């Protein structure tokens, strides 16, 4: 099993601290700031990252957020668009990682994308008949193909997907 851990390894010669310093130099348009979670803030072009990046997953997440920034991701209307943005950010993270001699763990990437797929699936289940449905074009409601129930869900990915009838 290959060890992708970024400690002072001969493969990359990078530590998490030295990689972060190189990223700051290579991406001067972005501000890097520690926080409670990894995220991209498009309003102020800020990459927020967890201070403890001792494991691979933190470093992969940092590269993923830089991927969002590099692709100038701003906002989405439809839930499916968010999933597409996440896929694109992970693909870009792979390109960025390659520039530093890092290989992303494909299983980790798919686990992260699965969390969005699961989120999308939970939101799309009709509260009346449990048929999986699609969001309307405005992004404000879901409508069931089977029983024609219409419902709203909270906009945040981090909220539990309560489905409230829109009628």
C-alpha positions as CSV (number, residue, x, y, z in Angstrom):
1,X,0.0,0.0,0.0
2,X,1.4,3.4,-1.0
3,X,1.9,6.0,1.7
4,X,0.6,9.3,0.5
5,X,1.2,11.0,3.9
6,X,2.9,14.4,3.4
7,X,5.5,14.3,6.0
8,X,9.1,14.9,5.1
9,X,9.0,12.1,2.6
10,X,11.6,11.5,-0.1
11,X,8.8,11.4,-2.7
12,X,7.6,15.0,-2.4
13,X,10.1,16.6,0.0
14,X,7.1,18.5,1.4
15,X,5.8,18.9,4.9
16,X,2.2,20.2,5.4
17,X,3.8,23.6,6.4
18,X,6.1,23.8,3.4
19,X,3.3,22.8,1.1
20,X,1.0,25.5,2.6
21,X,3.8,28.1,2.1
22,X,4.3,27.1,-1.5
23,X,0.5,27.3,-2.1
24,X,0.4,30.8,-0.7
25,X,3.2,31.8,-3.1
26,X,1.6,30.0,-6.1
27,X,-1.9,31.3,-5.4
28,X,-1.3,35.0,-4.4
29,X,-4.9,35.9,-5.3
30,X,-6.2,33.8,-2.4
31,X,-6.0,34.5,1.3
32,X,-5.4,31.4,3.4
33,X,-6.8,31.4,6.9
34,X,-7.3,28.7,9.6
35,X,-10.8,27.9,10.7
36,X,-13.1,25.2,11.9
37,X,-13.7,23.5,8.5
38,X,-12.3,23.5,5.0
39,X,-14.1,25.8,2.7
40,X,-13.8,28.3,-0.2
41,X,-15.2,31.8,0.4
42,X,-15.7,33.4,-3.1
43,X,-16.7,36.8,-1.7
44,X,-13.3,37.5,-0.4
45,X,-11.3,34.8,-2.3
46,X,-10.4,33.0,1.0
47,X,-9.4,29.4,1.5
48,X,-10.3,28.4,5.0
49,X,-8.5,25.3,6.3
50,X,-8.3,23.3,9.5
51,X,-5.0,24.0,11.3
52,X,-4.3,20.3,11.9
53,X,-3.3,19.0,8.5
54,X,-1.2,16.1,9.7
55,X,-3.0,13.5,7.7
56,X,-3.6,13.2,4.0
57,X,-7.3,14.0,4.1
58,X,-6.7,17.5,5.4
59,X,-4.2,18.2,2.7
60,X,-6.5,16.7,0.0
61,X,-9.3,19.0,1.3
62,X,-7.0,22.0,1.1
63,X,-6.2,21.2,-2.5
64,X,-9.9,20.7,-3.1
65,X,-10.8,24.2,-1.8
66,X,-8.0,25.7,-4.0
67,X,-9.7,23.8,-6.9
68,X,-12.9,25.7,-6.1
69,X,-11.1,29.0,-6.1
70,X,-9.1,28.2,-9.3
71,X,-12.3,27.5,-11.1
72,X,-13.9,30.6,-9.7
73,X,-16.8,28.7,-8.2
74,X,-19.3,31.2,-6.7
75,X,-22.9,29.9,-6.3
76,X,-25.3,27.4,-7.5
77,X,-29.1,27.4,-8.0
78,X,-29.9,23.7,-8.4
79,X,-28.8,21.0,-6.0
80,X,-27.4,19.0,-8.9
81,X,-25.2,22.0,-9.8
82,X,-23.5,21.8,-6.4
83,X,-22.6,18.2,-7.1
84,X,-21.2,19.2,-10.4
85,X,-19.1,21.9,-8.8
86,X,-17.8,19.4,-6.3
87,X,-16.8,17.0,-9.0
88,X,-15.0,19.8,-10.9
89,X,-13.2,21.0,-7.8
90,X,-11.9,17.5,-7.1
91,X,-10.7,17.1,-10.7
92,X,-8.9,20.4,-10.4
93,X,-7.5,19.4,-7.0
94,X,-6.0,16.4,-8.8
95,X,-4.3,18.6,-11.3
96,X,-3.0,20.9,-8.6
97,X,-1.8,18.0,-6.5
98,X,0.2,16.7,-9.5
99,X,2.1,20.0,-9.7
100,X,3.5,19.2,-6.2
101,X,4.1,15.5,-6.8
102,X,1.1,14.5,-4.8
103,X,-1.5,11.9,-5.8
104,X,-5.0,12.2,-4.4
105,X,-6.5,9.1,-2.9
106,X,-9.3,8.2,-5.3
107,X,-11.3,6.4,-2.6
108,X,-11.2,9.5,-0.4
109,X,-12.4,11.7,-3.3
110,X,-15.3,9.3,-4.0
111,X,-16.2,9.2,-0.3
112,X,-16.4,13.0,-0.3
113,X,-18.5,13.0,-3.5
114,X,-20.7,10.3,-2.0
115,X,-21.6,12.6,0.8
116,X,-23.0,15.1,-1.7
117,X,-24.8,12.3,-3.7
118,X,-26.4,11.1,-0.4
119,X,-27.4,14.6,0.4
120,X,-29.0,15.1,-3.0
121,X,-30.8,11.8,-2.7
122,X,-32.2,12.6,0.7
123,X,-33.5,15.9,-0.5
124,X,-35.2,14.4,-3.6
125,X,-37.3,11.8,-1.7
126,X,-41.0,12.7,-1.8
127,X,-42.3,13.2,1.8
128,X,-45.7,11.6,0.8
129,X,-44.9,8.6,-1.3
130,X,-41.1,8.3,-1.1
131,X,-40.6,8.5,-4.9
132,X,-37.3,10.1,-5.9
133,X,-37.9,13.3,-7.8
134,X,-36.2,16.3,-9.3
135,X,-35.9,19.9,-8.3
136,X,-37.8,22.4,-10.4
137,X,-36.0,24.7,-12.8
138,X,-36.0,27.6,-10.3
139,X,-34.4,25.5,-7.6
140,X,-36.9,26.5,-5.0
141,X,-39.0,23.3,-4.9
142,X,-39.0,19.7,-5.6
143,X,-42.1,18.1,-7.3
144,X,-43.0,14.4,-7.2
145,X,-43.6,12.7,-10.5
146,X,-45.8,10.2,-8.9
147,X,-48.2,12.0,-6.5
148,X,-47.5,15.6,-7.5
149,X,-46.6,16.7,-4.0
150,X,-44.4,19.8,-4.0
151,X,-41.9,20.5,-1.2
152,X,-39.1,22.8,-0.1
153,X,-35.8,21.8,1.5
154,X,-33.3,24.0,3.4
155,X,-30.7,25.6,1.1
156,X,-27.6,24.5,3.1
157,X,-25.8,21.3,2.5
158,X,-25.2,21.1,6.2
159,X,-28.8,21.2,7.3
160,X,-30.8,18.1,7.8
161,X,-33.0,17.7,4.7
162,X,-36.4,18.4,6.2
163,X,-39.0,18.2,3.5
164,X,-41.9,20.7,4.0
165,X,-44.9,20.7,1.8
166,X,-45.0,23.9,-0.3
167,X,-48.8,23.8,-0.6
